[in-house]
Amino acid sequence: MSSSLQKNSTTADDIRSEKQKLRKEIRAKVRLLPVDELKRQSEMVWDNLVRLDEYKSAKTVGLFLSMPANEIDTRGILKKSIEEDGKVVYVPRVGLDFEHCDMEMIQLKLSEGSRVGSTDEIWNVWPKNKWGIPEPPICTSSESIVAKTNDIDLLIVPGVCFDATGARLGQGKGYYDRFIAKIRSNNDHADNTHRPTPRLVAALLEERRIPTSRHDFPMEKICSPEKVVTIEF
């Protein structure tokens, strides 16, 4: 192996190792937060998000569903987005092949005749994946609307922590980076800022310096409990 290839390999390994150490540190810190405090900080994040022009102008929003514990809570913003703000919301579905690291975003449909009549029922009715996160059930193609390029105006991305450069540290599987690359491929329009859609806003609790690799998509804005960070490209 040439010295340059060995150096690149070592650098990639170092980045992975540093990311994993940071994940463990932040996860341990979040686990110590009382439930009420986690809920309070989550609400502060969503208060910042709904003030963004990107959110106000978006007709369609991609939103993650939160884990049962130790993660920013999305129940309130999901309910508000659909029932108060009239957004069309897409939510993630990983399915059964977790190691394939592929993810789809499925349009959320609420109706009295369906299995889910309100956002409150999702956590009780939908099947849960290996992390205890509810996912849209696998239906026929006519019942399940899968997001394609240009379908989502604003994608709200979860993560463990972020930094002021727009870097986001996810859970380590790369689901969102792969999804963003896929949904932005063949993008034939941008919004009035001339940036590709969907616009990327991360919702996180912690700010730290994050090592990055070429596969990591930078966020355009970061919403934390204390502030909104706008990334200049």
Protein Blocks (a to p, Z undefined) as FASTA:
>chain_A
ZZklmmmmmmmmmmmmmmmmmmmmmmmmmmmpcfklmmmmmmmmmmmmmmpmklmmpmbd
cdddddfbhpacfklmmmmmmmmnopacddddebjmlmnopacdddddddfklmblbfkl
mmmmpccdfkopacdddddfklpccddehkambdcdddfbdcfkopacdehnommmmmmm
mmmgoiabdcfkopacdddddddfbdcdddddfklccdfbdcdfkbccdddZZ
